Amino acid sequence: LVPGLSAIGFKILLDIMTASPRPLTFLELPYTFRLRSEGESKLDHVVAMEFLIALYDRLFGRIVPVRFVMFSAIGALGAL
């Protein structure tokens, strides 16, 4: 799967799931996190946007490149 992995973001599980030629099965293991004692979460709107960009790239990136869509979206927002 390594040659087919994307270099966008750090969402390795998304990359592995979408690069596989056949559907993969995953087993979820329950885990309880302890309360955070220091620092803060890195999960914010930027990380969510990177995930959506990586997902788009995997699904439609070969047809319409991500950069084109992003430039088009920014241009459309500017026009509005």
PDB file of N, CA, C and O in Angstrom:
ATOM      1  N   LEU A   1       0.800  -1.201   0.000  1.00  0.00           N
ATOM      2  CA  LEU A   1       0.000   0.000   0.000  1.00  0.00           C
ATOM      3  C   LEU A   1       0.844   1.268   0.000  1.00  0.00           C
ATOM      4  O   LEU A   1       0.363   2.331  -0.392  1.00  0.00           O
ATOM      5  N   VAL A   2       2.093   1.167   0.433  1.00  0.00           N
ATOM      6  CA  VAL A   2       2.930   2.354   0.626  1.00  0.00           C
ATOM      7  C   VAL A   2       3.034   3.240  -0.620  1.00  0.00           C
ATOM      8  O   VAL A   2       2.899   4.456  -0.484  1.00  0.00           O
ATOM      9  N   PRO A   3       3.265   2.707  -1.822  1.00  0.00           N
ATOM     10  CA  PRO A   3       3.368   3.604  -2.982  1.00  0.00           C
ATOM     11  C   PRO A   3       2.084   4.383  -3.268  1.00  0.00           C
ATOM     12  O   PRO A   3       2.139   5.443  -3.892  1.00  0.00           O
ATOM     13  N   GLY A   4       0.948   3.888  -2.830  1.00  0.00           N
ATOM     14  CA  GLY A   4      -0.317   4.552  -3.091  1.00  0.00           C
ATOM     15  C   GLY A   4      -0.745   5.530  -2.020  1.00  0.00           C
ATOM     16  O   GLY A   4      -1.794   6.162  -2.144  1.00  0.00           O
ATOM     17  N   LEU A   5       0.054   5.669  -0.962  1.00  0.00           N
ATOM     18  CA  LEU A   5      -0.330   6.566   0.126  1.00  0.00           C
ATOM     19  C   LEU A   5      -0.131   8.019  -0.272  1.00  0.00           C
ATOM     20  O   LEU A   5       0.776   8.350  -1.037  1.00  0.00           O
ATOM     21  N   SER A   6      -0.976   8.866   0.247  1.00  0.00           N
ATOM     22  CA  SER A   6      -0.946  10.297  -0.059  1.00  0.00           C
ATOM     23  C   SER A   6       0.022  11.011   0.871  1.00  0.00           C
ATOM     24  O   SER A   6       0.319  10.531   1.965  1.00  0.00           O
ATOM     25  N   ALA A   7       0.501  12.147   0.431  1.00  0.00           N
ATOM     26  CA  ALA A   7       1.395  12.941   1.268  1.00  0.00           C
ATOM     27  C   ALA A   7       0.649  14.100   1.917  1.00  0.00           C
ATOM     28  O   ALA A   7       1.271  14.980   2.512  1.00  0.00           O
ATOM     29  N   ILE A   8      -0.668  14.109   1.810  1.00  0.00           N
ATOM     30  CA  ILE A   8      -1.460  15.200   2.361  1.00  0.00           C
ATOM     31  C   ILE A   8      -1.846  14.875   3.797  1.00  0.00           C
ATOM     32  O   ILE A   8      -2.496  13.862   4.054  1.00  0.00           O
ATOM     33  N   GLY A   9      -1.450  15.723   4.721  1.00  0.00           N
ATOM     34  CA  GLY A   9      -1.837  15.580   6.115  1.00  0.00           C
ATOM     35  C   GLY A   9      -1.177  14.395   6.801  1.00  0.00           C
ATOM     36  O   GLY A   9      -0.200  13.839   6.301  1.00  0.00           O
ATOM     37  N   PHE A  10      -1.710  14.022   7.928  1.00  0.00           N
ATOM     38  CA  PHE A  10      -1.141  12.935   8.714  1.00  0.00           C
ATOM     39  C   PHE A  10      -2.208  11.919   9.094  1.00  0.00           C
ATOM     40  O   PHE A  10      -2.086  11.242  10.116  1.00  0.00           O
ATOM     41  N   LYS A  11      -3.240  11.809   8.290  1.00  0.00           N
ATOM     42  CA  LYS A  11      -4.344  10.890   8.567  1.00  0.00           C
ATOM     43  C   LYS A  11      -4.024   9.515   7.976  1.00  0.00           C
ATOM     44  O   LYS A  11      -4.587   9.129   6.952  1.00  0.00           O
ATOM     45  N   ILE A  12      -3.132   8.790   8.618  1.00  0.00           N
ATOM     46  CA  ILE A  12      -2.608   7.545   8.062  1.00  0.00           C
ATOM     47  C   ILE A  12      -3.692   6.467   7.950  1.00  0.00           C
ATOM     48  O   ILE A  12      -3.681   5.697   6.990  1.00  0.00           O
ATOM     49  N   LEU A  13      -4.613   6.392   8.890  1.00  0.00           N
ATOM     50  CA  LEU A  13      -5.654   5.363   8.807  1.00  0.00           C
ATOM     51  C   LEU A  13      -6.568   5.619   7.612  1.00  0.00           C
ATOM     52  O   LEU A  13      -6.923   4.680   6.901  1.00  0.00           O
ATOM     53  N   LEU A  14      -6.951   6.865   7.380  1.00  0.00           N
ATOM     54  CA  LEU A  14      -7.740   7.208   6.191  1.00  0.00           C
ATOM     55  C   LEU A  14      -6.979   6.818   4.937  1.00  0.00           C
ATOM     56  O   LEU A  14      -7.553   6.249   4.008  1.00  0.00           O
ATOM     57  N   ASP A  15      -5.705   7.119   4.907  1.00  0.00           N
ATOM     58  CA  ASP A  15      -4.868   6.804   3.757  1.00  0.00           C
ATOM     59  C   ASP A  15      -4.807   5.294   3.503  1.00  0.00           C
ATOM     60  O   ASP A  15      -4.950   4.849   2.364  1.00  0.00           O
ATOM     61  N   ILE A  16      -4.601   4.527   4.538  1.00  0.00           N
ATOM     62  CA  ILE A  16      -4.509   3.073   4.393  1.00  0.00           C
ATOM     63  C   ILE A  16      -5.845   2.492   3.932  1.00  0.00           C
ATOM     64  O   ILE A  16      -5.882   1.621   3.062  1.00  0.00           O
ATOM     65  N   MET A  17      -6.938   2.978   4.517  1.00  0.00           N
ATOM     66  CA  MET A  17      -8.261   2.454   4.153  1.00  0.00           C
ATOM     67  C   MET A  17      -8.599   2.742   2.693  1.00  0.00           C
ATOM     68  O   MET A  17      -9.177   1.893   2.015  1.00  0.00           O
ATOM     69  N   THR A  18      -8.248   3.919   2.207  1.00  0.00           N
ATOM     70  CA  THR A  18      -8.615   4.280   0.842  1.00  0.00           C
ATOM     71  C   THR A  18      -7.611   3.804  -0.194  1.00  0.00           C
ATOM     72  O   THR A  18      -7.943   3.747  -1.378  1.00  0.00           O
ATOM     73  N   ALA A  19      -6.396   3.462   0.210  1.00  0.00           N
ATOM     74  CA  ALA A  19      -5.384   2.995  -0.741  1.00  0.00           C
ATOM     75  C   ALA A  19      -5.489   1.490  -0.996  1.00  0.00           C
ATOM     76  O   ALA A  19      -4.941   0.986  -1.976  1.00  0.00           O
ATOM     77  N   SER A  20      -6.178   0.789  -0.134  1.00  0.00           N
ATOM     78  CA  SER A  20      -6.280  -0.660  -0.263  1.00  0.00           C
ATOM     79  C   SER A  20      -7.126  -1.041  -1.481  1.00  0.00           C
ATOM     80  O   SER A  20      -8.198  -0.473  -1.691  1.00  0.00           O
ATOM     81  N   PRO A  21      -6.650  -2.000  -2.284  1.00  0.00           N
ATOM     82  CA  PRO A  21      -7.431  -2.424  -3.447  1.00  0.00           C
ATOM     83  C   PRO A  21      -8.694  -3.204  -3.072  1.00  0.00           C
ATOM     84  O   PRO A  21      -9.618  -3.312  -3.879  1.00  0.00           O
ATOM     85  N   ARG A  22      -8.736  -3.735  -1.882  1.00  0.00           N
ATOM     86  CA  ARG A  22      -9.930  -4.454  -1.425  1.00  0.00           C
ATOM     87  C   ARG A  22     -10.362  -3.893  -0.077  1.00  0.00           C
ATOM     88  O   ARG A  22      -9.533  -3.344   0.649  1.00  0.00           O
ATOM     89  N   PRO A  23     -11.617  -4.014   0.270  1.00  0.00           N
ATOM     90  CA  PRO A  23     -12.088  -3.467   1.556  1.00  0.00           C
ATOM     91  C   PRO A  23     -11.355  -4.107   2.736  1.00  0.00           C
ATOM     92  O   PRO A  23     -11.151  -5.320   2.776  1.00  0.00           O
ATOM     93  N   LEU A  24     -10.976  -3.286   3.669  1.00  0.00           N
ATOM     94  CA  LEU A  24     -10.312  -3.763   4.871  1.00  0.00           C
ATOM     95  C   LEU A  24     -11.314  -3.825   6.012  1.00  0.00           C
ATOM     96  O   LEU A  24     -12.274  -3.055   6.044  1.00  0.00           O
ATOM     97  N   THR A  25     -11.094  -4.727   6.933  1.00  0.00           N
ATOM     98  CA  THR A  25     -11.926  -4.780   8.128  1.00  0.00           C
ATOM     99  C   THR A  25     -11.078  -4.337   9.313  1.00  0.00           C
ATOM    100  O   THR A  25      -9.886  -4.633   9.390  1.00  0.00           O
ATOM    101  N   PHE A  26     -11.707  -3.633  10.219  1.00  0.00           N
ATOM    102  CA  PHE A  26     -11.025  -3.130  11.395  1.00  0.00           C
ATOM    103  C   PHE A  26     -11.757  -3.593  12.629  1.00  0.00           C
ATOM    104  O   PHE A  26     -12.974  -3.774  12.621  1.00  0.00           O
ATOM    105  N   LEU A  27     -11.011  -3.778  13.672  1.00  0.00           N
ATOM    106  CA  LEU A  27     -11.586  -4.149  14.957  1.00  0.00           C
ATOM    107  C   LEU A  27     -11.374  -2.979  15.901  1.00  0.00           C
ATOM    108  O   LEU A  27     -10.247  -2.525  16.097  1.00  0.00           O
ATOM    109  N   GLU A  28     -12.451  -2.499  16.479  1.00  0.00           N
ATOM    110  CA  GLU A  28     -12.345  -1.403  17.432  1.00  0.00           C
ATOM    111  C   GLU A  28     -12.146  -1.971  18.829  1.00  0.00           C
ATOM    112  O   GLU A  28     -12.869  -2.868  19.265  1.00  0.00           O
ATOM    113  N   LEU A  29     -11.166  -1.436  19.509  1.00  0.00           N
ATOM    114  CA  LEU A  29     -10.912  -1.836  20.883  1.00  0.00           C
ATOM    115  C   LEU A  29     -11.308  -0.695  21.803  1.00  0.00           C
ATOM    116  O   LEU A  29     -10.894   0.444  21.585  1.00  0.00           O
ATOM    117  N   PRO A  30     -12.100  -0.978  22.826  1.00  0.00           N
ATOM    118  CA  PRO A  30     -12.516   0.102  23.725  1.00  0.00           C
ATOM    119  C   PRO A  30     -11.318   0.638  24.508  1.00  0.00           C
ATOM    120  O   PRO A  30     -10.451  -0.118  24.947  1.00  0.00           O
ATOM    121  N   TYR A  31     -11.294   1.942  24.670  1.00  0.00           N
ATOM    122  CA  TYR A  31     -10.217   2.576  25.417  1.00  0.00           C
ATOM    123  C   TYR A  31     -10.797   3.787  26.122  1.00  0.00           C
ATOM    124  O   TYR A  31     -11.524   4.575  25.516  1.00  0.00           O
ATOM    125  N   THR A  32     -10.484   3.936  27.379  1.00  0.00           N
ATOM    126  CA  THR A  32     -10.944   5.090  28.145  1.00  0.00           C
ATOM    127  C   THR A  32      -9.751   5.989  28.410  1.00  0.00           C
ATOM    128  O   THR A  32      -8.781   5.584  29.051  1.00  0.00           O
ATOM    129  N   PHE A  33      -9.834   7.213  27.909  1.00  0.00           N
ATOM    130  CA  PHE A  33      -8.762   8.173  28.119  1.00  0.00           C
ATOM    131  C   PHE A  33      -8.857   8.755  29.519  1.00  0.00           C
ATOM    132  O   PHE A  33      -9.953   8.932  30.051  1.00  0.00           O
ATOM    133  N   ARG A  34      -7.723   9.048  30.106  1.00  0.00           N
ATOM    134  CA  ARG A  34      -7.734   9.724  31.399  1.00  0.00           C
ATOM    135  C   ARG A  34      -7.857  11.222  31.139  1.00  0.00           C
ATOM    136  O   ARG A  34      -7.676  11.675  30.009  1.00  0.00           O
ATOM    137  N   LEU A  35      -8.155  11.967  32.151  1.00  0.00           N
ATOM    138  CA  LEU A  35      -8.291  13.410  32.003  1.00  0.00           C
ATOM    139  C   LEU A  35      -6.946  14.019  31.639  1.00  0.00           C
ATOM    140  O   LEU A  35      -5.903  13.589  32.132  1.00  0.00           O
ATOM    141  N   ARG A  36      -6.981  15.018  30.778  1.00  0.00           N
ATOM    142  CA  ARG A  36      -5.761  15.712  30.349  1.00  0.00           C
ATOM    143  C   ARG A  36      -5.216  16.506  31.532  1.00  0.00           C
ATOM    144  O   ARG A  36      -5.945  17.269  32.165  1.00  0.00           O
ATOM    145  N   SER A  37      -3.934  16.322  31.826  1.00  0.00           N
ATOM    146  CA  SER A  37      -3.328  17.043  32.944  1.00  0.00           C
ATOM    147  C   SER A  37      -2.527  18.250  32.469  1.00  0.00           C
ATOM    148  O   SER A  37      -2.352  19.208  33.223  1.00  0.00           O
ATOM    149  N   GLU A  38      -2.037  18.218  31.233  1.00  0.00           N
ATOM    150  CA  GLU A  38      -1.249  19.331  30.709  1.00  0.00           C
ATOM    151  C   GLU A  38      -1.585  19.553  29.242  1.00  0.00           C
ATOM    152  O   GLU A  38      -2.047  18.642  28.556  1.00  0.00           O
ATOM    153  N   GLY A  39      -1.350  20.765  28.772  1.00  0.00           N
ATOM    154  CA  GLY A  39      -1.517  21.077  27.362  1.00  0.00           C
ATOM    155  C   GLY A  39      -2.976  21.117  26.954  1.00  0.00           C
ATOM    156  O   GLY A  39      -3.885  21.099  27.784  1.00  0.00           O
ATOM    157  N   GLU A  40      -3.168  21.172  25.630  1.00  0.00           N
ATOM    158  CA  GLU A  40      -4.527  21.207  25.096  1.00  0.00           C
ATOM    159  C   GLU A  40      -4.581  20.380  23.819  1.00  0.00           C
ATOM    160  O   GLU A  40      -3.550  20.057  23.230  1.00  0.00           O
ATOM    161  N   SER A  41      -5.779  20.049  23.407  1.00  0.00           N
ATOM    162  CA  SER A  41      -5.988  19.224  22.231  1.00  0.00           C
ATOM    163  C   SER A  41      -5.524  19.937  20.965  1.00  0.00           C
ATOM    164  O   SER A  41      -5.643  21.157  20.853  1.00  0.00           O
ATOM    165  N   LYS A  42      -4.997  19.171  20.017  1.00  0.00           N
ATOM    166  CA  LYS A  42      -4.584  19.722  18.730  1.00  0.00           C
ATOM    167  C   LYS A  42      -5.714  19.629  17.699  1.00  0.00           C
ATOM    168  O   LYS A  42      -5.570  20.086  16.565  1.00  0.00           O
ATOM    169  N   LEU A  43      -6.830  19.037  18.103  1.00  0.00           N
ATOM    170  CA  LEU A  43      -7.970  18.900  17.203  1.00  0.00           C
ATOM    171  C   LEU A  43      -8.709  20.229  17.122  1.00  0.00           C
ATOM    172  O   LEU A  43      -9.309  20.677  18.099  1.00  0.00           O
ATOM    173  N   ASP A  44      -8.660  20.851  15.960  1.00  0.00           N
ATOM    174  CA  ASP A  44      -9.360  22.107  15.740  1.00  0.00           C
ATOM    175  C   ASP A  44      -9.909  22.121  14.317  1.00  0.00           C
ATOM    176  O   ASP A  44      -9.870  21.099  13.631  1.00  0.00           O
ATOM    177  N   HIS A  45     -10.415  23.254  13.870  1.00  0.00           N
ATOM    178  CA  HIS A  45     -11.016  23.333  12.540  1.00  0.00           C
ATOM    179  C   HIS A  45     -10.000  23.107  11.430  1.00  0.00           C
ATOM    180  O   HIS A  45     -10.368  22.647  10.349  1.00  0.00           O
ATOM    181  N   VAL A  46      -8.737  23.417  11.668  1.00  0.00           N
ATOM    182  CA  VAL A  46      -7.700  23.195  10.649  1.00  0.00           C
ATOM    183  C   VAL A  46      -7.490  21.697  10.426  1.00  0.00           C
ATOM    184  O   VAL A  46      -7.363  21.248   9.287  1.00  0.00           O
ATOM    185  N   VAL A  47      -7.453  20.940  11.495  1.00  0.00           N
ATOM    186  CA  VAL A  47      -7.281  19.493  11.389  1.00  0.00           C
ATOM    187  C   VAL A  47      -8.483  18.868  10.689  1.00  0.00           C
ATOM    188  O   VAL A  47      -8.322  17.964   9.870  1.00  0.00           O
ATOM    189  N   ALA A  48      -9.682  19.344  11.006  1.00  0.00           N
ATOM    190  CA  ALA A  48     -10.891  18.840  10.349  1.00  0.00           C
ATOM    191  C   ALA A  48     -10.856  19.162   8.858  1.00  0.00           C
ATOM    192  O   ALA A  48     -11.243  18.330   8.037  1.00  0.00           O
ATOM    193  N   MET A  49     -10.396  20.362   8.500  1.00  0.00           N
ATOM    194  CA  MET A  49     -10.302  20.747   7.090  1.00  0.00           C
ATOM    195  C   MET A  49      -9.263  19.884   6.369  1.00  0.00           C
ATOM    196  O   MET A  49      -9.489  19.472   5.232  1.00  0.00           O
ATOM    197  N   GLU A  50      -8.137  19.609   7.011  1.00  0.00           N
ATOM    198  CA  GLU A  50      -7.119  18.743   6.414  1.00  0.00           C
ATOM    199  C   GLU A  50      -7.685  17.349   6.155  1.00  0.00           C
ATOM    200  O   GLU A  50      -7.383  16.731   5.135  1.00  0.00           O
ATOM    201  N   PHE A  51      -8.506  16.857   7.084  1.00  0.00           N
ATOM    202  CA  PHE A  51      -9.126  15.543   6.906  1.00  0.00           C
ATOM    203  C   PHE A  51     -10.048  15.555   5.692  1.00  0.00           C
ATOM    204  O   PHE A  51     -10.016  14.630   4.880  1.00  0.00           O
ATOM    205  N   LEU A  52     -10.869  16.594   5.563  1.00  0.00           N
ATOM    206  CA  LEU A  52     -11.777  16.682   4.422  1.00  0.00           C
ATOM    207  C   LEU A  52     -11.010  16.816   3.105  1.00  0.00           C
ATOM    208  O   LEU A  52     -11.415  16.247   2.091  1.00  0.00           O
ATOM    209  N   ILE A  53      -9.916  17.558   3.117  1.00  0.00           N
ATOM    210  CA  ILE A  53      -9.091  17.703   1.912  1.00  0.00           C
ATOM    211  C   ILE A  53      -8.483  16.362   1.535  1.00  0.00           C
ATOM    212  O   ILE A  53      -8.474  15.992   0.361  1.00  0.00           O
ATOM    213  N   ALA A  54      -7.974  15.627   2.526  1.00  0.00           N
ATOM    214  CA  ALA A  54      -7.392  14.308   2.256  1.00  0.00           C
ATOM    215  C   ALA A  54      -8.454  13.346   1.727  1.00  0.00           C
ATOM    216  O   ALA A  54      -8.183  12.563   0.817  1.00  0.00           O
ATOM    217  N   LEU A  55      -9.644  13.399   2.285  1.00  0.00           N
ATOM    218  CA  LEU A  55     -10.733  12.539   1.822  1.00  0.00           C
ATOM    219  C   LEU A  55     -11.119  12.884   0.389  1.00  0.00           C
ATOM    220  O   LEU A  55     -11.297  11.990  -0.438  1.00  0.00           O
ATOM    221  N   TYR A  56     -11.249  14.185   0.088  1.00  0.00           N
ATOM    222  CA  TYR A  56     -11.549  14.606  -1.284  1.00  0.00           C
ATOM    223  C   TYR A  56     -10.467  14.136  -2.240  1.00  0.00           C
ATOM    224  O   TYR A  56     -10.763  13.626  -3.320  1.00  0.00           O
ATOM    225  N   ASP A  57      -9.200  14.310  -1.838  1.00  0.00           N
ATOM    226  CA  ASP A  57      -8.088  13.913  -2.700  1.00  0.00           C
ATOM    227  C   ASP A  57      -8.152  12.431  -3.035  1.00  0.00           C
ATOM    228  O   ASP A  57      -7.877  12.028  -4.165  1.00  0.00           O
ATOM    229  N   ARG A  58      -8.515  11.627  -2.054  1.00  0.00           N
ATOM    230  CA  ARG A  58      -8.615  10.187  -2.282  1.00  0.00           C
ATOM    231  C   ARG A  58      -9.780   9.831  -3.197  1.00  0.00           C
ATOM    232  O   ARG A  58      -9.660   8.934  -4.031  1.00  0.00           O
ATOM    233  N   LEU A  59     -10.899  10.520  -3.049  1.00  0.00           N
ATOM    234  CA  LEU A  59     -12.085  10.170  -3.820  1.00  0.00           C
ATOM    235  C   LEU A  59     -12.104  10.775  -5.216  1.00  0.00           C
ATOM    236  O   LEU A  59     -12.472  10.101  -6.178  1.00  0.00           O
ATOM    237  N   PHE A  60     -11.711  12.045  -5.337  1.00  0.00           N
ATOM    238  CA  PHE A  60     -11.855  12.751  -6.612  1.00  0.00           C
ATOM    239  C   PHE A  60     -10.579  13.409  -7.113  1.00  0.00           C
ATOM    240  O   PHE A  60     -10.592  14.036  -8.172  1.00  0.00           O
ATOM    241  N   GLY A  61      -9.486  13.284  -6.385  1.00  0.00           N
ATOM    242  CA  GLY A  61      -8.245  13.985  -6.712  1.00  0.00           C
ATOM    243  C   GLY A  61      -7.674  13.665  -8.076  1.00  0.00           C
ATOM    244  O   GLY A  61      -7.014  14.511  -8.679  1.00  0.00           O
ATOM    245  N   ARG A  62      -7.909  12.473  -8.573  1.00  0.00           N
ATOM    246  CA  ARG A  62      -7.400  12.107  -9.899  1.00  0.00           C
ATOM    247  C   ARG A  62      -8.215  12.775 -11.004  1.00  0.00           C
ATOM    248  O   ARG A  62      -7.704  12.986 -12.104  1.00  0.00           O
ATOM    249  N   ILE A  63      -9.458  13.105 -10.731  1.00  0.00           N
ATOM    250  CA  ILE A  63     -10.333  13.732 -11.722  1.00  0.00           C
ATOM    251  C   ILE A  63     -10.158  15.252 -11.702  1.00  0.00           C
ATOM    252  O   ILE A  63      -9.855  15.866 -12.724  1.00  0.00           O
ATOM    253  N   VAL A  64     -10.352  15.842 -10.534  1.00  0.00           N
ATOM    254  CA  VAL A  64     -10.183  17.291 -10.354  1.00  0.00           C
ATOM    255  C   VAL A  64      -9.221  17.491  -9.182  1.00  0.00           C
ATOM    256  O   VAL A  64      -9.559  17.170  -8.043  1.00  0.00           O
ATOM    257  N   PRO A  65      -8.023  18.020  -9.453  1.00  0.00           N
ATOM    258  CA  PRO A  65      -7.022  18.170  -8.387  1.00  0.00           C
ATOM    259  C   PRO A  65      -7.499  19.060  -7.233  1.00  0.00           C
ATOM    260  O   PRO A  65      -8.275  19.996  -7.425  1.00  0.00           O
ATOM    261  N   VAL A  66      -7.017  18.743  -6.046  1.00  0.00           N
ATOM    262  CA  VAL A  66      -7.385  19.462  -4.830  1.00  0.00           C
ATOM    263  C   VAL A  66      -7.044  20.949  -4.953  1.00  0.00           C
ATOM    264  O   VAL A  66      -7.852  21.800  -4.581  1.00  0.00           O
ATOM    265  N   ARG A  67      -5.870  21.264  -5.463  1.00  0.00           N
ATOM    266  CA  ARG A  67      -5.463  22.672  -5.580  1.00  0.00           C
ATOM    267  C   ARG A  67      -6.440  23.463  -6.442  1.00  0.00           C
ATOM    268  O   ARG A  67      -6.776  24.601  -6.114  1.00  0.00           O
ATOM    269  N   PHE A  68      -6.892  22.870  -7.533  1.00  0.00           N
ATOM    270  CA  PHE A  68      -7.852  23.549  -8.399  1.00  0.00           C
ATOM    271  C   PHE A  68      -9.152  23.833  -7.658  1.00  0.00           C
ATOM    272  O   PHE A  68      -9.697  24.934  -7.746  1.00  0.00           O
ATOM    273  N   VAL A  69      -9.642  22.844  -6.934  1.00  0.00           N
ATOM    274  CA  VAL A  69     -10.899  23.006  -6.189  1.00  0.00           C
ATOM    275  C   VAL A  69     -10.747  24.079  -5.117  1.00  0.00           C
ATOM    276  O   VAL A  69     -11.649  24.895  -4.923  1.00  0.00           O
ATOM    277  N   MET A  70      -9.613  24.084  -4.419  1.00  0.00           N
ATOM    278  CA  MET A  70      -9.404  25.077  -3.373  1.00  0.00           C
ATOM    279  C   MET A  70      -9.312  26.485  -3.962  1.00  0.00           C
ATOM    280  O   MET A  70      -9.913  27.419  -3.431  1.00  0.00           O
ATOM    281  N   PHE A  71      -8.566  26.640  -5.050  1.00  0.00           N
ATOM    282  CA  PHE A  71      -8.477  27.951  -5.693  1.00  0.00           C
ATOM    283  C   PHE A  71      -9.846  28.396  -6.212  1.00  0.00           C
ATOM    284  O   PHE A  71     -10.203  29.570  -6.114  1.00  0.00           O
ATOM    285  N   SER A  72     -10.600  27.459  -6.757  1.00  0.00           N
ATOM    286  CA  SER A  72     -11.941  27.780  -7.261  1.00  0.00           C
ATOM    287  C   SER A  72     -12.864  28.205  -6.127  1.00  0.00           C
ATOM    288  O   SER A  72     -13.638  29.152  -6.272  1.00  0.00           O
ATOM    289  N   ALA A  73     -12.785  27.510  -5.005  1.00  0.00           N
ATOM    290  CA  ALA A  73     -13.628  27.841  -3.856  1.00  0.00           C
ATOM    291  C   ALA A  73     -13.289  29.234  -3.327  1.00  0.00           C
ATOM    292  O   ALA A  73     -14.186  30.017  -3.015  1.00  0.00           O
ATOM    293  N   ILE A  74     -12.012  29.537  -3.226  1.00  0.00           N
ATOM    294  CA  ILE A  74     -11.607  30.853  -2.748  1.00  0.00           C
ATOM    295  C   ILE A  74     -12.047  31.929  -3.740  1.00  0.00           C
ATOM    296  O   ILE A  74     -12.520  32.989  -3.330  1.00  0.00           O
ATOM    297  N   GLY A  75     -11.899  31.667  -5.030  1.00  0.00           N
ATOM    298  CA  GLY A  75     -12.352  32.609  -6.046  1.00  0.00           C
ATOM    299  C   GLY A  75     -13.858  32.831  -5.992  1.00  0.00           C
ATOM    300  O   GLY A  75     -14.333  33.957  -6.148  1.00  0.00           O
ATOM    301  N   ALA A  76     -14.608  31.752  -5.770  1.00  0.00           N
ATOM    302  CA  ALA A  76     -16.072  31.861  -5.681  1.00  0.00           C
ATOM    303  C   ALA A  76     -16.467  32.670  -4.453  1.00  0.00           C
ATOM    304  O   ALA A  76     -17.380  33.493  -4.517  1.00  0.00           O
ATOM    305  N   LEU A  77     -15.779  32.437  -3.329  1.00  0.00           N
ATOM    306  CA  LEU A  77     -16.070  33.232  -2.126  1.00  0.00           C
ATOM    307  C   LEU A  77     -15.780  34.705  -2.365  1.00  0.00           C
ATOM    308  O   LEU A  77     -16.529  35.575  -1.921  1.00  0.00           O
ATOM    309  N   GLY A  78     -14.688  34.978  -3.067  1.00  0.00           N
ATOM    310  CA  GLY A  78     -14.338  36.368  -3.382  1.00  0.00           C
ATOM    311  C   GLY A  78     -15.358  37.000  -4.293  1.00  0.00           C
ATOM    312  O   GLY A  78     -15.669  38.181  -4.144  1.00  0.00           O
ATOM    313  N   ALA A  79     -15.887  36.239  -5.235  1.00  0.00           N
ATOM    314  CA  ALA A  79     -16.891  36.774  -6.163  1.00  0.00           C
ATOM    315  C   ALA A  79     -18.204  37.062  -5.456  1.00  0.00           C
ATOM    316  O   ALA A  79     -18.910  38.010  -5.800  1.00  0.00           O
ATOM    317  N   LEU A  80     -18.527  36.238  -4.467  1.00  0.00           N
ATOM    318  CA  LEU A  80     -19.772  36.450  -3.712  1.00  0.00           C
ATOM    319  C   LEU A  80     -19.625  37.644  -2.807  1.00  0.00           C
ATOM    320  O   LEU A  80     -20.560  37.992  -2.086  1.00  0.00           O
TER     321      LEU A  80
END
